[in-house]
Amino acid sequence: MIQNLMSVLNEVSEIMVDSDGNSAMGAYIGAGICMLGAMGCGIGEGIAASKACEAVGRNPEAENKIRNMMVIGCAISETSGIYGLIIAILLIVMN
């Protein structure tokens, strides 16, 4: 099994070579890893929205405060996903 995996990786590394003869596979793997941060942001924002809905259900009078805190928190957490996206784009474009 490991031999098969190594042969596939060798074939992929031969395909992903730029015009200078440098392997671009590392940049693509790094870009994929960067986008894991965006996935984490999406999960976290979904949990935050879920908890905000629960909080509004328990205390409807505080809806405005809860909504404001949720929007600010989601905006702040989204910045890390955007940073990851920018780094991924730079890795792919600058390679």
Salt bridges, closest charged atoms under 4 A:
GLU54 OE1 - LYS51 NZ 3.97
GLU63 OE2 - ARG67 NH2 3.61
